[in-house]
Amino acid sequence: MTSPLSSFKLKYPVILSHGLFGFSRLGPIVYFNNIIQPLKSFGIKCEATTVHPTDSIKNRSLDLYKQMNEIMKSYNTDHCHFLAHSMGGLDSRYLISNLDQNQSVLSLTTLSTPHRGSYIAKWSIDNITERFYIEKLIKKIGIPFEAIANLTPDYLETDFNPNVLDQPHVTYYSYGAYKDSISNIFTPLYYFHDILSKKEGKNDGLVSLASAKWGEQFKVISNCDHRDLINLGWSGYNAFPIYENIIRDLYKLEQENITNPKLLSSFILNNNKNNNNDNGKNISIYPNFNDLIKRNTD
């Protein structure tokens, strides 16, 4: 039996970053659905951000950086963790590598982020945006639409990954998800899943396991699609245990970093300020998420 999250209160806030076409809240719909408020009820400091849904990674990252600083200021701290879904993981990586000069970010956990791109992005450009002149039309009326081009395998391989480097003071975790099939014909994931399976293997309807793998620890969630990961799927999947496990990992990281030379200097710097102011090594597949939580708390 696992301990409640109230036993794993983090010292630093968790900043949540959304993916392509994402939002923090859209009317009654919350992007990280039934995740943020339950985490806060356990005393976890966490806030969702909102960036342009279709702009480039670079521009989205600039917006994300501003919000990161505002959130840290609101919690009176100089450090934070990032937790990102889909494209939000690329935004966060860019921020860490190019904008975070103060080394504020301690960790990045990505959920089904296309670190090596997604064939679905290329397929969409070839078969939808170009064929129906959608991108030209959107640009003509002044709406940025660089995001899909930034998610193609070619862009990630030749431009993004060679220039957006992991930082030694940051711990990188990643999660991938997959379903053997998607039965709901009313979601685009139903069609994308088969297309992507033929090109990249097991996937969640938008991102393959091969592309989602990044950092020092990689965990795989079975029978879960891309929208299930944020509790916006059609299947009734409950993603909250995933976030519980992430919080436990971050708590463990914070405790270890107290004596870990990798980040000790950052912790000392932060503590001094407060006093004055008064790449995929471990892969695990968990068909039952309770097994994942049990293993991480043994």
N, C-alpha and C positions, 0 to 999 in steps of 0.2 A: 504493500500500500504506500502510495507516494504522499509526501507532505504537501499541504496547501501552499499556494504561491505566496501567502503572507509570510512564510518562512524564508522567502528568497527575494526580499526587497533589494532592489538595485540602488547603488549609490548615484548612478548617473541616468539621465533620461534616455528613453528609446524613441528615436524619431522614425516614423513610418513613411515610406515613400511609395507612391502608386505607379502603375504602369501606363502603357499606351492607352489613350482615350480615357484615362482615369480621372479621379476627382477625390476630394475628401468627403464631401457630402453633396448629393444631388437630390434636392427635395427630401423625401423621406428615406432615400437610399444612401447608405453609408458604405464607402468602398471597402474598408476593413470591417465587414459587417459582424456585429456581436463579438468583437474582439477588443476594441479599445476600452470601452466602458467596463467590461468584465476585468480586464487587466488593472484598470485604475481602482476597481473595488478591492483588489488585493494589495493596494498600496504601491503599485508599479507606476513609475513616472513615465508616461508615454503620450506622444502627440502625433497626429497625422498632418502631413503637409499637402499642399496643392500646387502643382505646376501646370504649365500649358499642356493640354492633352496630346497635341500633335507636333510640337516644336522639336527642334534638334536636341540631342543629348546635351550639347554645350549650353544652350540657352535654358533648358530645363534645370541644368545644374546650377546656373547662376541664381535662379529663383530659389532653388533648394538651399543654397548656401546662405542666402539672406534669412530664410525662415529658420535654418539651423541656429544661427546666431541669436535670433529673437527667442527661440525656445530655450537655449542655454541661459540667456539672460533672465528669462522668467523663472528659471529654476536656480538661479544664482550659482552657476557652475561653469567650468571651462571645458568640460568633456561630455561626450555623448556616445551612444551606440546607434547605428543605423540598421533598420530592418526594412528590406525592400522587396516588393513583388514585381516580377517581370521586368519591364524596361527601367523601372525605378532603381534596379540594381546597377544598371549601366550609368544612370545619372549619378548615383552615389559613388561609384568607382571614379568617375571623372572628377567629382568634387574632391574626393580624398587625394587624388593624384595631382590635381592642378590648382585647387583653390584653398585647401585647408593648410595654410602656412603655419598655423599655430598648433598643428597636430592635435586638434580637438577630438577627432573621431578615434575611438578606441577599437571598435569592431564594426564589421559589416556582415550581416546575415542576409543572403539572397534567397528568395523563394521563386523557383522556376524562372530565373533570369537567363535570357539567351546570350550567354557570355561569348559564344562562338556564332551568334546569329541564328536566324531561323529561316529555313527554306520557305516557310509560309510568307515571310516578308517579300522575298524575291518573287514568289508565285503571285502574290497580290499585286505587285508592281506590273508584272508581265501580263496578267490576265484581267485585272480590274482597273487600277488607276490609269494605266496608259490606254487601255482599250476604250474606256469610256471618258477619257480626258478629265478624270476627276481631279487629279493633282493640278493641272493647268487651270481649271475652273476655280479651285479653292485659292490658288495663288493670285488669280486675277482679282478676287474680291478681298485680298489682303490677309488671308489666314495662313500662318506658317504650317507647313506640312512635310517637314524634313524627317519626321520620326521614322516612318516606315523604311525609308532609304538607309537610315542609321541602324536598322535591325537586320540587314541582309548579311549572310555569311561572308561575302566579299568585303564589305565595309569593316566588319569586325576583325577579319583576318589581316587585311592589308593596311588599315588606317587606325582603328581604335586600339586594339590590343597591343600593337607594337609601341604605341605612344602613351597609353594610359597604364602606367605601371603600378603594381601593388606596392604599398609602402611598408617598410619593415616594422613600424610601430603599430600597425593595424593587424588585428586578427580577422581572417576571412573565413566565414562558414557558408555553406550552400546546401540547399535542398532542391531535389528534383521530384517530379511526380509523374505518374503514368496510369493510363487505363488500357486494358487490352482492346477495348472497343467503347464507343460512345453511342448509346442507344437512342438518345433524343434527337430526332431529325429536325427539330425546330431551332437548334442552335448551330451556328457556323462550325463549332468544334467538331460536330459530327462529320462534316465533309473534310475539314482540315486534318483531322486525325489520320485518316487513311492516306491522304497525300503525303503527310510528314512521315508516316510509318515506312513508306517505301523509300524515302530518301535518307532518314536519320534514325530509324528504329523506334524504340519505345518512347512515347511522348504523352503529354497531357492535353493534346489538341492544338497547342501552339508552340510549345518548346519541348525539345527532346531531352532525354536524360544526359546525352553526350554533351549538349550545349549548356545545360544547367550546372554541370560540375565545375566547381571553382574553389580554390583556397585550401585551407588546412584540414577541413572536415566536410564530407559530403554524405548526406543522408537521403534516402529514397523513400517516397511515400507511394504505396500502391493503391490502385482503385480510386484515384483522385485526379480530377481534371484541373485545368488552369483556373477556372472560376471557383471551383471548390476550395481552393487554397485561401480564398478571402471570403468564404461563406456566401458567395453569390451564385452558386451553381444551382442546377435544377434537381439534383439528386437528394437534397436534404443532408448532405455531408456536413459533419461538424468538424471544422478545422481548428477549434480552440485548443485542443490538446497539442497541436503542433506549436502553437505560440507559448503554451506552458513549458514545453520542452526547451524552446529557445531561451526563455527567461532563465530557466535553470542553468543552461549552458553559459549565459552571460554572467549570472551570479558566480558560477564557478570560476569564470575568467577573471572577474574582478577580484575574487579572493586570491587566486593564483598570482595575479599581477602585483599584489602587494610586495611579493618577494621575487618577482620575475624581472630580470635585468632588461628584458625587451621593452617594458613600459614603466619601469620603476621611476625613471626620470620624469615622465609625464605626471605620475601620481604625486611625486614629491613637489613638482612645480605647482600643481593644482592645490595641494594642501597648504603650501606656503602662501599662495594667493588668498586662500580662504582665511588663513590665520591673520594675514595683514588686513583683510577686509572686514573681519567681524563685525602549396598549389595542389589539390585533392589527394591527401595522403590516406585518409581513412574513409572507406566506403561501406555503408551498411544499408541493407534493405529490410524494411519493417512492414510486413503485410498487416500486422496488427499494431496500431500505434501505442496501445497500452504496453506492449513489449518494449517499445522504444523508450517510453518514460521510465519503466521499471529498470531497464538497463542503465539509464543515465543517472539513476538515483541509488543504485546498489552501492 
